[in-house]
C-alpha cells in the first residue's frame, strides 16, 4: 500500500487524522515524519506537521489473507451450486452470534446488580445493638434498628426482583447460546460437505 500525506497542527494530530482516515488503531499505522511543524513567532511563520502514513504491512497482509480465504471459500461454494444456502446460513450464524454476545453481557450486568444488592444487606439487630452500646440510649438504638430493618426490607424486595431478572437473563443467555451453536453447526456442515475448513467459532 502506498503512503498518503497527512498534515495536522502537531505530529500527534496528524497521526490521529491518519488513523481516522484508515479507520484503524494507532498501533496498526506505519508512518514517517516529514515535517514536525512549527508554531512560528506570534503565529508568524507557523506551519503544520506533515507525515507519510499507511496501514501497517503486517496488518495489511493479514487482511489480504482473510479476504483471499473468504473469496476462495465463496468460489468453491459457487461451484457446488450452494451459494444462496451458504449466504442464508451465514446470515443466521452472524445474527445468532451477535444476539448471544448481547445476552451474555446483559446476564453479567444482572448478576452484578444481584451481588451488589446482596452485599448491601445489613443485620439490623447487630447495627442497632452497636448504636445502643455507643450511645447508652435505648431509644436511639431502637430507631436505628427500625431504620435498618426498613432499608433491608426495601433491599430484600429489590433483591427478589433481581433474582427473578437474573434467572430470566441466564435462561435467555443459554437459549441464545444454543441457537448460536446450532447456527454454527449448520454452517460448518455445509462447509465440510463442500470440502472446506469449518469455522472455529
KAFENKA-V570717 format. One record per residue. PHI is phi as a letter, one per 20 degrees, with the letter a starting at -180 (NA if undefined). NEAR is the number of other ideal C-beta (glycine too) atoms within 8 Angstrom. Layout:
phi->PHI near->NEAR
phi->PHI near->NEAR
This chain:
phi->NA near->6
phi->f near->4
phi->f near->8
phi->d near->9
phi->e near->9
phi->c near->14
phi->c near->9
phi->a near->14
phi->f near->6
phi->c near->8
phi->f near->11
phi->f near->7
phi->f near->10
phi->f near->16
phi->f near->15
phi->f near->10
phi->f near->11
phi->f near->14
phi->f near->13
phi->f near->7
phi->f near->9
phi->e near->11
phi->l near->5
phi->c near->10
phi->e near->6
phi->f near->8
phi->f near->5
phi->d near->10
phi->d near->15
phi->d near->8
phi->b near->11
phi->c near->7
phi->e near->9
phi->e near->7
phi->b near->8
phi->f near->6
phi->m near->13
phi->b near->7
phi->f near->5
phi->m near->9
phi->d near->5
phi->l near->4
phi->n near->6
phi->e near->6
phi->n near->6
phi->f near->9
phi->b near->7
phi->f near->10
phi->f near->14
phi->c near->12
phi->c near->15
phi->d near->11
phi->c near->15
phi->b near->12
phi->f near->12
phi->g near->11
phi->g near->8
phi->f near->6
phi->f near->10
phi->f near->10
phi->f near->8
phi->f near->8
phi->f near->9
phi->f near->8
phi->f near->8
phi->f near->8
phi->f near->8
phi->f near->8
phi->f near->8
phi->f near->8
phi->f near->8
phi->f near->8
phi->g near->10
phi->f near->10
phi->f near->8
phi->f near->11
phi->f near->13
phi->f near->8
phi->f near->6
phi->e near->8
phi->m near->5
phi->c near->9
phi->f near->9
phi->f near->6
phi->f near->8
phi->f near->12
phi->f near->8
phi->f near->8
phi->f near->12
phi->f near->9
phi->f near->8
phi->f near->11
phi->f near->14
phi->f near->8
phi->f near->9
phi->f near->14
phi->f near->11
phi->f near->8
phi->f near->11
phi->f near->13
phi->f near->8
phi->f near->9
phi->f near->14
phi->f near->11
phi->f near->8
phi->f near->11
phi->f near->13
phi->f near->8
phi->f near->9
phi->f near->13
phi->f near->11
phi->f near->8
phi->f near->11
phi->f near->12
phi->f near->8
phi->f near->8
phi->f near->12
phi->f near->8
phi->f near->6
phi->e near->7
phi->f near->10
phi->c near->9
phi->f near->7
phi->f near->14
phi->f near->7
phi->f near->8
phi->f near->12
phi->f near->13
phi->f near->9
phi->f near->8
phi->f near->11
phi->f near->14
phi->f near->8
phi->f near->6
phi->e near->8
phi->m near->5
phi->d near->7
phi->f near->6
phi->f near->6
phi->f near->10
phi->f near->14
phi->f near->10
phi->f near->8
phi->f near->13
phi->f near->12
phi->f near->9
phi->f near->9
phi->f near->13
phi->f near->9
phi->f near->8
phi->f near->10
phi->f near->11
phi->f near->8
phi->f near->8
phi->f near->11
phi->f near->9
phi->f near->8
phi->f near->9
phi->f near->12
phi->f near->8
phi->f near->8
phi->f near->12
phi->f near->9
phi->f near->8
phi->f near->10
phi->f near->13
phi->f near->8
phi->f near->8
phi->f near->14
phi->f near->11
phi->f near->8
phi->f near->11
phi->f near->13
phi->f near->8
phi->f near->9
phi->f near->14
phi->f near->11
phi->f near->8
phi->f near->11
phi->f near->13
phi->f near->8
phi->f near->9
phi->f near->14
phi->f near->13
phi->f near->8
phi->f near->11
phi->f near->15
phi->f near->10
phi->g near->8
phi->f near->13
phi->f near->12
phi->f near->9
phi->f near->7
phi->e near->10
phi->m near->5
phi->d near->9
phi->f near->3
phi->f near->8
phi->f near->8
phi->e near->3
phi->b near->3
